[in-house]
Amino acid sequence: MKILISILSLLAFTALSADVKLGWVNGDNAGATTNWQTIIYFGTSSSNYTSQVTVNWPSSQVTITNLQAGKRYYFVAAHTDLEDISDLSNEVNS
């Protein structure tokens, strides 16, 4: 099964704090079910993601808390329908 959504564009809304709010635009989710999720992967070095949070569809934002203040974090996202997973989005940092 192919996931029919656009690659995510993550937007970091809050920077330089212990919390980061991320938002994205969900693609065309025609036929989407409650099984659809967005997975945010993140870590403290580019392309090395050591943590993740999962957001249930249709939500398009999440606040990641308890990050170390003043430290740079890197984020990517993917959509899944619990069978297949999309390619990773572009990387953003905060």
Disulfide bonds with the S-S distance in Angstrom:
none
